[in-house]
């Protein structure tokens, strides 16, 4: 398209389609990164809760010694 050509509806629609295609590619890429990040955070939280719970259990555990007379 030269600088003197009028802008037509087809030119505008073509440009919007190309922009939409670019946005859809970025959106799907971002969504996959977000899913991976959420999964990593969930695993980290589960591991931390397990570790803190087992530590707390060791501190509160009663030790009973049984002896035969």
Secondary structure, DSSP 4 states (H G I P E B T S, - for coil): --TTSPP-HHHHHHHHHHHHHHHHHHHHHHHHHHHHHHHHHHHHHHHHHHHHHHHHHHHHPPP------
